[in-house]
Amino acid sequence: MALGELERDVMDRLWASPHPLTVREVHELLAGHRKIAYTTVMTVLDRLAKKGVVTQERAGRAFRYAPAASREQMVAGLMLDALGGVPAAGDRQAALVHFVGSVSPAEAAALREALDALASREPGAGQRAGDSAPAS
């Protein structure tokens, strides 16, 4: 699920923190660079909790909030959601090819490394359907 600008700003603060934060702590972090009401931060955190983007734990009379997933996991989920909305497998493959064609060389190398690691973990890695095992 896509996040709005303020939600992303809140999530950036939560991802940067080594521990869960209260509404007051998030508000103080945000107030350093934008004018924002405490109640607005409380509403945003409550909505993020209802969406399952953050976890909420009771800390006395307040709640502490933490990301439900890492930034990387969330971005990957957004990408998968976008691909999931494309009904035809050929269209999904075309979208992936277009995406790969638009990444930087460093990002392409990271993708290649991740795909190689995935292939090496799978049984029969390196063999395609119909290929025979190498002769000995």
N, C-alpha and C positions, 0 to 999 in steps of 0.2 A: 504494500500500500504506500502510495506516495505521501510525502509529508510537506506541509506548508513551510514557508520561510521561518516563522517563529518556532514551529515544532522542530525543525532542523537545528536551529540555534540552541534550543533546550537540549536536544539530543547530543549536540557537540559538547556541551558542558558535562552531561552525564557520562559520555564516553571518555572524556578527559579525566574524570575523577577516579581515584583508586578505590573509592567506597561510595555507597549510596548517599544521596543528598536529600535534604529537606527542601520544602518549597522556599523557605527563607534563604537557604544557601544558594539555590538556583537563582532566585530573584537578585541576590547580591551580586552574583557573577554576571548576570545579564545587565543589571543596572549600570555597570561600569562602561557600557558602550551604547546603551539605548534607554530611552525613557519608557518604563513599563511598570504597570501597577502590579502589586503583590497578588491581587485577586486574579489577574490575567494569567500569571504564572501558575497559580493554583488550578485554574480551569484547564490550561494546556496540559499540565501533568495528569490531571484527572482524565481528560480525554485520551491521552496516550496510554494510560493504564487500561481504560475500557477497550481500546483497540488492541491491547496485548503487546504494545511496543515497549512498555516499561513494566517493571514489577513494583509493587507497592507493599511495604512492610511497616507495621505499626512500630513507632518509637516514642513511647509515652503518649502524649496527646497529639503528636504529629505523625506524619508518615515520612518514610525515607523511600526515595525512588532510585531505581537502577535500570539500566538497559536490559531488556529481555534477551537481546542478541547483540553480538559485536557489530560494529559498523560494516565490516566485510560481509557478515552473514545477512544483514539487512539489505545491503545493496544487491547481493546475489539473489535474494528473495524477490526483490523488485524486478530484476532482470528475468527471472523465471516466470513471474506473474505476467510480464509483458509478452513473453514467448508463449505462455499458456493460452493467451487470448487469440493466438493465430491458429485457426483450425487445421489447415493443411500442413502435413509434415514438410512438403517441398517448400512451402512459403516460410516455415520456421528455419529450414536450412538456408534459404536465400537470405533471410534476415541475419542469421549468424555469419554468413560469408560477408555480407555488407558491413556488419559490425567489425569483424576481424580486419577488413580492409581499411577501416577508419581509425584503428588504434596506432599508437606510436610504436617505433621499433622496440623500445623497452617493454611496452605492454605486450607486444606480440611475442617477445622472448619469454615473458612470464607465462603467457598462455601455452606456449610450446612446452615449457618446462612442466607445467601442471598436467597437460595432456600426456606427456611422456611418463610422468610419475603414475598417472592413472592407468595407463596401458601396461606398465610393468607390474602392477598389482593384480591385474586380471588374469585368470587362468587362460593359457594359450596366447599370452600377450605376443603381439607381433605377427600373429597369423590371422588371416581373413577367412571368412566362411568359404569353404571349398578348397582352401590351400591344403596341401598335404604336409605332413611333418617332414622336416629336413631329413635327407638320407644320411645314414651313418656309415 
